[in-house]
């Protein structure tokens, strides 16, 4: 596979090589279940060669140290040490060559390891694609209508909420321009969701919207998802695809105290995605766009509690949909639909009656130690032992498809849209007319 990214030297730890050594079949099977093709055999061959060369070089370095001590001793005794000095020069040259070879082998090994996805949790259903995902639960009543429902693009046009044509004129397709009541409704959704999560003990943050490559690598966006990222080559910065990236990197290269955990952050951000793999998919209106708004939740937790925390994270995302009165379902993703970095993920899909389909508005994922290893994020337990923590994140929520469901679910036969009660104080009116 092609690897376009040049990574800066770091202490980045991917999947532990020992885990691959101990059970290569299990790792290979898990990778295949995610639909990836990784050269495990080549990784193990490199690892074997690397370990042999390191051991051999350490032996030479020990011998060089011994010769150095003998030379010093002979010099003190005024004895000719020319032969030993010549031997040490040869040995030093061999060591220099070996060190360079070790560095190259290590670089090659790390580049292969970076492409290994996270291992799915045992509870994740095995499947090839989204058709094999498992619905966990439904919430809300189905919508019965006595009139023909409009879809969100028709409502957005008739109500003057979004100007897709002028958005395209400004930035190209996939960049909507929210106008008047549409802009106000978008802001109302963001403010409501932030306040809602803060009341549930999340700490609100406002992050940078551009990040270094190290930050993108830590969360698993690159190298795997590099083609979907907007990259500013001159400054070596990336536009964030989600606030998950800066939020998770707040504690990169840090050791937290056990008493600080769990840490729960929530942040609003615009999100930028090239959607390189979306050709042939539905892109009408707000269904698939390059810039959108989202409120994100991120957790740093102790490993033994991470799956309990995943359930509560999912409930936090669901609570937004319940508060808005929108019908939704929770779906457990199968191995083949699971993201590169996730061990387990629940998608929240809201029902859009005008589109007559379920639309994903949130993904709630447990990454276990995958991101913390790449970002070197650790915690010190009460016994003083330092270990990798687990990270989780979830959309709480993404606004485009939330807006679609809201407009289509609460429309009336005159083309007006009722604003949910919890949103009215933020929006200022009860109805979009």
MIKOLDO-956474 format. One line per field, with one value per residue (C-alpha): residue number from 0; z, x, y; residue in three letters. Coordinates in nm, 4 decimals, m for minus. Layout:
REM MIKOLDO-956474
seq (NUM/...)
z (Z/...)
x (X/...)
y (Y/...)
type (ALA/...)
REM end
This chain:
REM MIKOLDO-956474
seq (0/1/2/3/4/5/6/7/8/9/10/11/12/13/14/15/16/17/18/19/20/21/22/23/24/25/26/27/28/29/30/31/32/33/34/35/36/37/38/39/40/41/42/43/44/45/46/47/48/49/50/51/52/53/54/55/56/57/58/59/60/61/62/63/64/65/66/67/68/69/70/71/72/73/74/75/76/77/78/79/80/81/82/83/84/85/86/87/88/89/90/91/92/93/94/95/96/97/98/99/100/101/102/103/104/105/106/107/108/109/110/111/112/113/114/115/116/117/118/119/120/121/122/123/124/125/126/127/128/129/130/131/132/133/134/135/136/137/138/139/140/141/142/143/144/145/146/147/148/149/150/151/152/153/154/155/156/157/158/159/160/161/162/163/164/165/166/167/168/169/170/171/172/173/174/175/176/177/178/179/180/181/182/183/184/185/186/187/188/189/190/191/192/193/194/195/196/197/198/199/200/201/202/203/204/205/206/207/208/209/210/211/212/213/214/215/216/217/218/219/220/221/222/223/224/225/226/227/228/229/230/231/232/233/234/235/236/237/238/239/240/241/242/243/244/245/246/247/248/249/250/251/252/253/254/255/256/257/258/259/260/261/262/263/264/265/266/267/268/269/270/271/272/273/274/275/276/277/278/279/280/281/282/283/284/285/286/287/288/289/290/291/292/293/294/295/296/297/298/299/300/301/302/303/304/305/306/307/308/309/310/311/312/313/314/315/316/317/318/319/320/321/322/323/324/325/326/327/328/329/330/331/332/333/334/335/336/337/338/339/340/341/342/343/344/345/346/347/348/349/350/351/352/353/354/355/356/357/358/359/360/361/362/363/364/365/366/367/368/369/370/371/372/373/374/375/376/377/378/379/380/381/382/383/384/385/386/387/388/389/390/391/392/393/394/395/396/397/398/399/400/401/402/403/404/405/406/407/408/409/410/411/412/413/414/415/416/417/418/419/420/421/422/423/424/425/426/427/428/429/430/431/432)
z (0.0000/m0.0738/0.2196/0.1420/0.4880/0.6322/1.0090/1.2447/1.4791/1.7981/2.0775/1.9168/2.0179/1.7872/1.8611/2.0812/1.8667/2.1481/2.0970/1.7335/1.8242/2.0856/1.8687/1.5027/1.3922/1.6233/1.5118/1.1427/1.1832/1.3623/1.0901/0.8189/0.9996/0.9650/0.5922/0.6053/0.4386/0.6495/0.5934/0.9357/0.8050/0.6855/1.0197/1.2082/0.9732/1.0290/1.4032/1.4068/1.2035/1.4212/1.7499/1.6205/1.5015/1.8258/2.0326/1.8093/1.8217/2.1997/2.2198/2.0031/2.2167/2.5299/2.3644/2.2600/2.6179/2.7394/2.4827/2.5784/2.9406/2.8357/2.6283/2.9210/3.1461/2.8984/2.8605/3.2359/3.2265/2.9268/2.7134/2.3365/2.2669/1.8903/1.8053/2.0468/1.9157/1.5603/1.6728/1.8417/1.5255/1.3227/1.5892/1.6084/1.2298/1.2431/1.5266/1.3316/1.0306/1.2514/1.4250/1.0877/0.9755/1.3024/1.2594/0.9043/1.0058/1.2969/1.0613/0.8171/1.0997/1.2521/0.9138/0.8760/1.2344/1.1811/0.9282/1.1665/1.2836/1.6377/1.7317/1.7608/2.1023/2.1456/2.1744/1.8267/1.5708/1.2864/0.9441/0.6170/0.5877/0.7239/0.6175/0.9001/1.1764/1.4688/1.5863/1.9666/2.0415/1.9058/2.0709/1.9732/1.7794/1.4023/1.2326/1.0719/0.8341/0.6591/0.4018/0.1710/0.3640/0.2125/0.2330/0.3992/0.0796/m0.0124/0.3391/0.3531/0.0251/0.1054/0.4536/0.3392/0.5762/0.3573/0.0315/m0.1324/m0.4605/m0.3017/m0.0694/m0.3797/m0.5435/m0.2417/m0.1753/m0.4163/m0.3640/m0.0159/0.1709/0.2747/0.3502/0.6414/0.6196/0.8526/1.0476/0.9307/1.0775/1.4002/1.4223/1.3655/1.6450/1.8713/1.8242/1.9052/2.2174/2.3419/2.3014/2.4734/2.7710/2.7859/2.8113/3.0604/3.2863/3.2546/3.3970/3.0764/3.0824/2.7900/2.5790/2.2735/2.0739/1.7780/1.4437/1.2903/1.4217/1.3697/1.1976/1.5348/1.6652/1.3639/1.3919/1.7633/1.7036/1.3998/1.1249/0.9484/0.7736/0.7167/0.6551/0.5109/0.1797/0.3637/0.5432/0.4297/0.4488/0.4438/0.3116/0.3574/0.7336/0.7776/0.9450/0.9049/0.9292/1.1934/1.0811/1.4305/1.7698/1.8798/1.7430/1.9462/2.2539/2.2680/2.2124/2.5090/2.7153/2.4527/2.6061/2.9587/3.2684/3.4536/3.8100/3.8726/4.0903/3.7843/3.5929/3.4339/3.2423/3.0256/2.7638/2.5294/2.2497/1.9491/1.6269/1.2547/1.0917/0.7567/0.5485/0.1832/0.1699/m0.0800/m0.0659/m0.1128/m0.4912/m0.5918/m0.2518/m0.1883/m0.1627/m0.1993/0.0442/0.3873/0.3491/0.2768/0.2970/0.3348/0.6209/0.9031/1.2707/1.5559/1.9326/2.0387/2.3632/2.4642/2.7710/2.9337/3.1626/3.3530/3.1375/3.3634/3.3332/2.9616/2.8377/3.1130/3.0080/2.6445/2.7467/2.9431/2.6578/2.4198/2.6633/2.6775/2.2981/2.3013/2.5606/2.3007/2.0623/2.3449/2.4541/2.0969/2.0642/1.7549/1.6695/1.6564/1.6844/1.8269/1.6035/1.7040/1.4135/1.2843/1.2390/0.8698/0.9339/1.2394/1.2025/1.1834/1.5430/1.7252/1.9253/1.9478/1.8208/1.8488/1.5777/1.6572/1.3550/1.3501/1.1372/0.8604/0.7399/0.4337/0.3180/0.4403/0.5811/0.8911/0.9092/1.1292/1.3661/1.6135/1.6479/2.0045/2.0141/2.2589/2.1340/2.4393/2.4477/2.0699/2.0776/2.4137/2.2860/1.9711/2.1735/2.4769/2.7151/3.0480/3.4083/3.7379/3.9547/4.3345/4.3545/4.1477/3.8349/3.5054/3.2341/2.9258/2.9836/2.7512/2.5334/2.4059/2.1914/2.0612/1.8565/2.0728/1.7997/1.4373/1.3174/0.9425/0.9664/1.2984/1.1130/0.8399/1.0926/1.2871/0.9795/0.8321/1.1599/1.2844/0.9609/0.9170/0.6122/0.5500/0.5290/0.8715/1.1248/1.4978/1.7151/1.9993/2.3448/2.4728/2.1711/2.1853/2.4470/2.2257/1.8971/2.0229/1.8450/1.8606/1.4855/1.1670/0.9180)
x (0.0000/0.1169/0.2519/0.2751/0.3357/0.6722/0.6536/0.8792/1.0872/0.8903/0.8235/0.4936/0.3836/0.1417/0.0029/0.2714/0.4932/0.4906/0.1158/0.1797/0.4688/0.2641/m0.0414/0.0073/m0.2909/m0.5309/m0.3994/m0.4151/m0.7713/m0.8807/m0.7221/m0.8961/m1.2292/m1.1831/m1.1302/m0.7618/m0.4670/m0.1528/0.1764/0.2060/0.4636/0.6846/0.6467/0.7543/1.0508/1.1631/1.1159/1.3283/1.6045/1.5887/1.6140/1.9058/2.0944/2.0274/2.1582/2.4659/2.5350/2.4951/2.7566/2.9929/2.9372/3.0143/3.3328/3.4277/3.3860/3.6071/3.8782/3.8585/3.9244/4.2196/4.3681/4.3425/4.5091/4.7963/4.8536/4.8848/5.1506/5.3259/5.2589/5.1987/4.8223/4.8319/4.6825/4.3912/4.3317/4.3168/4.0716/3.8528/3.8430/3.7232/3.4652/3.3435/3.2994/3.0962/2.8817/2.8161/2.7020/2.4854/2.3222/2.2297/2.0836/1.8883/1.7456/1.6338/1.4810/1.3020/1.1643/1.0386/0.8828/0.7110/0.5713/0.4099/0.2825/0.1153/m0.1176/m0.2424/m0.5970/m0.7202/m0.8319/m1.2133/m1.3556/m1.4905/m1.8470/m1.8364/m2.0448/m1.8398/m1.9448/m1.8174/m2.0103/m2.2952/m2.5593/m2.4352/m2.4534/m2.6823/m2.9659/m2.9476/m3.2603/m3.5154/m3.6563/m3.9570/m4.2766/m4.3010/m4.4333/m4.7777/m4.8662/m5.1892/m5.0032/m4.7044/m4.3865/m4.1251/m3.7570/m3.5051/m3.3812/m3.7359/m3.8006/m3.4633/m3.5448/m3.9042/m3.8125/m3.4940/m3.2694/m2.9778/m2.8428/m2.6659/m2.6043/m2.4248/m2.2334/m2.1040/m2.0213/m1.8092/m1.6283/m1.7463/m1.9997/m2.0372/m2.0069/m2.3568/m2.4351/m2.6818/m2.8960/m3.1232/m3.3421/m3.1229/m2.8103/m2.9973/m3.1295/m2.7808/m2.6395/m2.9314/m2.8594/m2.4898/m2.5539/m2.8263/m2.6049/m2.3066/m2.5184/m2.6800/m2.3439/m2.2009/m2.4988/m2.3943/m2.0499/m1.8533/m1.5939/m1.6474/m1.3402/m1.2726/m0.9918/m0.7739/m0.9223/m0.5807/m0.3484/m0.0012/0.0507/0.1503/m0.1979/m0.3651/m0.1465/m0.2202/m0.5939/m0.5504/m0.6581/m0.3249/m0.1898/m0.5075/m0.7525/m0.5055/m0.6906/m0.9965/m0.8027/m0.7564/m0.3796/m0.1997/0.1407/0.3140/0.2537/0.2319/m0.1068/m0.4360/m0.7909/m0.9613/m1.2161/m1.3708/m1.2929/m1.1954/m0.8462/m0.7552/m0.9484/m0.7659/m0.4306/m0.4771/m0.3025/m0.0606/0.2803/0.1385/0.1070/m0.2197/m0.2964/m0.5523/m0.7524/m0.8084/m0.9916/m1.2367/m1.1875/m1.4828/m1.4528/m1.7117/m1.6372/m1.7993/m1.6019/m1.6477/m1.5372/m1.3616/m1.3616/m1.2760/m1.4995/m1.2581/m1.4398/m1.7923/m1.8148/m2.1461/m2.3034/m2.5996/m2.4681/m2.7885/m2.8425/m2.6909/m2.6524/m2.2776/m2.0840/m1.7216/m1.7723/m2.0188/m2.0667/m2.0496/m2.0370/m1.7932/m1.7491/m1.4159/m1.3361/m1.0098/m1.0785/m0.9214/m0.9093/m1.1272/m1.4157/m1.3921/m1.6801/m1.9079/m1.8021/m1.8873/m2.2447/m2.2786/m2.1218/m2.3787/m2.6573/m2.5245/m2.5499/m2.8957/m3.0156/m2.9907/m3.2230/m3.4639/m3.4716/m3.5496/m3.8161/m3.6592/m3.7062/m3.3757/m3.2082/m2.8753/m2.6657/m2.3621/m2.1179/m1.9807/m1.6073/m1.6101/m1.7834/m1.5757/m1.3373/m0.9602/m0.9027/m1.2093/m1.2412/m1.6184/m1.8648/m2.2339/m2.3891/m2.6951/m2.9220/m3.2106/m3.5210/m3.5701/m3.9323/m3.8911/m3.5898/m3.7570/m3.4287/m3.2131/m2.9292/m2.6188/m2.5841/m2.3333/m2.0646/m1.9695/m1.6424/m1.4072/m1.0478/m0.9103/m0.5349/m0.4963/m0.4913/m0.3171/m0.0300/0.0057/m0.0213/0.1722/m0.1113/m0.0733/m0.1837/m0.0181/m0.2239/m0.2391/0.0513/0.2732/0.2598/0.2359/0.0156/m0.1822/m0.5364/m0.8338/m0.9897/m1.3465/m1.5284/m1.8757/m2.0611/m2.3016/m2.4202/m2.3321/m2.5720/m2.6347/m2.8352/m2.9800/m3.1100/m3.2513/m3.4417/m3.5641/m3.7010/m3.8639/m4.0069/m4.1715/m4.3106/m4.6800/m4.9048/m4.8373/m4.4596/m4.3849/m4.1614/m4.2335/m3.9278/m3.8849/m3.9557/m3.5971/m3.4669/m3.7116/m3.5186/m3.2098/m3.3876/m3.6253/m3.9414/m4.1742/m4.2120/m4.0069/m4.2358)
y (0.0000/0.3516/0.5519/0.9227/1.0634/1.1603/1.1354/1.3210/1.1029/1.0459/0.8026/0.7052/0.3570/0.1794/m0.1670/m0.3336/m0.5551/m0.8116/m0.8498/m0.9409/m1.1719/m1.3555/m1.4181/m1.3181/m1.5259/m1.3412/m1.0022/m1.1016/m1.2251/m0.9063/m0.6918/m0.8945/m0.8556/m0.4790/m0.5213/m0.4261/m0.5981/m0.5631/m0.7478/m0.9107/m1.1591/m0.8741/m0.6944/m1.0069/m1.0595/m0.7004/m0.7424/m1.0601/m0.8951/m0.5845/m0.7756/m0.9840/m0.6763/m0.4846/m0.7760/m0.8127/m0.4373/m0.4237/m0.7014/m0.4991/m0.1899/m0.3885/m0.5178/m0.1640/m0.0433/m0.3277/m0.2468/0.1210/0.0293/m0.1933/0.0895/0.3298/0.0732/0.0114/0.3841/0.4218/0.1496/0.3142/0.0048/0.0325/0.0031/0.0557/m0.2841/m0.2363/0.1163/m0.0209/m0.2915/m0.0305/0.1844/m0.1148/m0.1997/0.1622/0.1672/m0.1546/m0.0151/0.3058/0.1019/m0.1207/0.1785/0.3276/m0.0056/m0.0392/0.3119/0.2312/m0.1020/0.0687/0.3358/0.0705/m0.1306/0.1742/0.2791/m0.0634/m0.0637/0.2764/0.1153/m0.1543/m0.0684/m0.1061/m0.4568/m0.4921/m0.5761/m0.9298/m0.7954/m0.6348/m0.8294/m0.9763/m0.8519/m0.7087/m0.3821/m0.1679/m0.4203/m0.6454/m0.3833/m0.4696/m0.2438/m0.2247/m0.0200/0.2264/0.5392/0.7512/0.6969/0.6666/0.9797/0.9595/1.2431/1.3313/1.5448/1.4941/1.5670/1.7956/1.7046/1.9334/2.0981/2.1995/2.3325/2.5121/2.6862/2.7811/2.9066/3.0828/2.8876/2.7791/2.9215/2.6278/2.8151/3.1094/2.8761/2.6960/3.0306/3.1242/2.7955/2.5268/2.2495/2.1051/2.4366/2.5518/2.9147/2.9355/3.2480/3.4460/3.2001/2.9116/3.0719/3.1434/2.7875/2.6460/2.8639/2.7703/2.3983/2.4440/2.6527/2.4178/2.1104/2.2711/2.3825/2.0386/1.8586/2.1057/2.0249/1.6585/1.7421/1.7920/2.0694/2.3060/2.3826/2.6002/2.4434/2.5445/2.4433/2.3669/2.0960/1.9553/1.6210/1.4711/1.5489/1.3927/1.0850/1.0456/1.0120/0.7859/1.0286/0.9890/0.8011/0.5953/0.8823/1.1312/1.1626/1.2972/1.5719/1.9316/1.9865/2.3230/2.2180/2.5543/2.5478/2.1690/2.2074/2.0203/2.1561/1.9441/1.6824/1.6941/1.8481/1.4959/1.5663/1.8782/1.7598/1.4258/1.5968/1.8279/1.5601/1.4253/1.3426/1.3881/1.1720/1.2368/1.1389/0.8636/1.1057/1.3287/1.0541/1.0419/1.3670/1.4732/1.7481/1.8975/2.1413/2.3008/2.3236/2.3528/2.0274/1.9959/1.6770/1.6311/1.3219/1.1659/0.8332/0.9695/0.9463/0.7911/0.8560/1.0854/1.4426/1.6463/1.9337/1.8715/1.4954/1.5014/1.8270/1.9388/2.1851/2.1336/2.2105/1.9656/1.9441/1.6728/1.4799/1.3231/1.1118/1.0035/0.7071/0.4198/0.1049/m0.1104/0.1364/0.2202/0.0028/0.1277/0.4792/0.3960/0.3143/0.6400/0.8392/0.6933/0.7817/1.1395/1.1651/1.0045/1.2549/1.5336/1.3478/1.2674/1.6311/1.7369/1.4657/1.3068/0.9406/0.7515/0.4132/0.2936/0.0682/m0.1386/m0.1335/m0.4635/m0.5204/m0.4293/m0.0934/m0.0024/0.2916/0.2466/0.3602/0.2221/m0.0992/m0.0629/0.1943/0.2773/0.4937/0.7037/0.7268/0.9728/0.9169/1.1735/1.1337/1.3564/1.1568/0.8348/0.7049/0.6766/0.9295/0.8995/1.1945/1.0524/0.7878/0.6949/0.5032/0.3374/0.3453/0.1616/0.2424/0.2884/0.6690/0.6982/0.4831/0.6912/1.0132/0.8822/0.9763/0.7968/0.8071/0.7236/0.4898/0.4999/0.2535/0.4814/0.2649/0.4563/0.3048/0.4011/0.5221/0.4661/0.7362/0.7648/1.0153/1.0783/1.3395/1.5261/1.5983/1.6800/1.9481/1.8870/1.5664/1.6798/1.9854/1.7589/1.5460/1.8480/2.0283/1.7193/1.5827/1.9030/2.0493/2.1185/2.1175/2.4890/2.4375/2.5848/2.4072/2.3831/2.4481/2.1912/2.3353/2.2976/2.4913/2.7830/2.9887/2.9643/3.0323/3.3002/3.1802/2.8822/2.8370/2.8711/3.0471)
type (UNK/UNK/UNK/UNK/UNK/UNK/UNK/UNK/UNK/UNK/UNK/UNK/UNK/UNK/UNK/UNK/UNK/UNK/UNK/UNK/UNK/UNK/UNK/UNK/UNK/UNK/UNK/UNK/UNK/UNK/UNK/UNK/UNK/UNK/UNK/UNK/UNK/UNK/UNK/UNK/UNK/UNK/UNK/UNK/UNK/UNK/UNK/UNK/UNK/UNK/UNK/UNK/UNK/UNK/UNK/UNK/UNK/UNK/UNK/UNK/UNK/UNK/UNK/UNK/UNK/UNK/UNK/UNK/UNK/UNK/UNK/UNK/UNK/UNK/UNK/UNK/UNK/UNK/UNK/UNK/UNK/UNK/UNK/UNK/UNK/UNK/UNK/UNK/UNK/UNK/UNK/UNK/UNK/UNK/UNK/UNK/UNK/UNK/UNK/UNK/UNK/UNK/UNK/UNK/UNK/UNK/UNK/UNK/UNK/UNK/UNK/UNK/UNK/UNK/UNK/UNK/UNK/UNK/UNK/UNK/UNK/UNK/UNK/UNK/UNK/UNK/UNK/UNK/UNK/UNK/UNK/UNK/UNK/UNK/UNK/UNK/UNK/UNK/UNK/UNK/UNK/UNK/UNK/UNK/UNK/UNK/UNK/UNK/UNK/UNK/UNK/UNK/UNK/UNK/UNK/UNK/UNK/UNK/UNK/UNK/UNK/UNK/UNK/UNK/UNK/UNK/UNK/UNK/UNK/UNK/UNK/UNK/UNK/UNK/UNK/UNK/UNK/UNK/UNK/UNK/UNK/UNK/UNK/UNK/UNK/UNK/UNK/UNK/UNK/UNK/UNK/UNK/UNK/UNK/UNK/UNK/UNK/UNK/UNK/UNK/UNK/UNK/UNK/UNK/UNK/UNK/UNK/UNK/UNK/UNK/UNK/UNK/UNK/UNK/UNK/UNK/UNK/UNK/UNK/UNK/UNK/UNK/UNK/UNK/UNK/UNK/UNK/UNK/UNK/UNK/UNK/UNK/UNK/UNK/UNK/UNK/UNK/UNK/UNK/UNK/UNK/UNK/UNK/UNK/UNK/UNK/UNK/UNK/UNK/UNK/UNK/UNK/UNK/UNK/UNK/UNK/UNK/UNK/UNK/UNK/UNK/UNK/UNK/UNK/UNK/UNK/UNK/UNK/UNK/UNK/UNK/UNK/UNK/UNK/UNK/UNK/UNK/UNK/UNK/UNK/UNK/UNK/UNK/UNK/UNK/UNK/UNK/UNK/UNK/UNK/UNK/UNK/UNK/UNK/UNK/UNK/UNK/UNK/UNK/UNK/UNK/UNK/UNK/UNK/UNK/UNK/UNK/UNK/UNK/UNK/UNK/UNK/UNK/UNK/UNK/UNK/UNK/UNK/UNK/UNK/UNK/UNK/UNK/UNK/UNK/UNK/UNK/UNK/UNK/UNK/UNK/UNK/UNK/UNK/UNK/UNK/UNK/UNK/UNK/UNK/UNK/UNK/UNK/UNK/UNK/UNK/UNK/UNK/UNK/UNK/UNK/UNK/UNK/UNK/UNK/UNK/UNK/UNK/UNK/UNK/UNK/UNK/UNK/UNK/UNK/UNK/UNK/UNK/UNK/UNK/UNK/UNK/UNK/UNK/UNK/UNK/UNK/UNK/UNK/UNK/UNK/UNK/UNK/UNK/UNK/UNK/UNK/UNK/UNK/UNK/UNK/UNK/UNK/UNK/UNK/UNK/UNK/UNK/UNK/UNK/UNK/UNK/UNK/UNK/UNK/UNK/UNK/UNK/UNK/UNK/UNK/UNK/UNK/UNK/UNK/UNK/UNK/UNK/UNK/UNK/UNK/UNK/UNK/UNK/UNK/UNK/UNK/UNK/UNK/UNK/UNK/UNK/UNK)
REM end
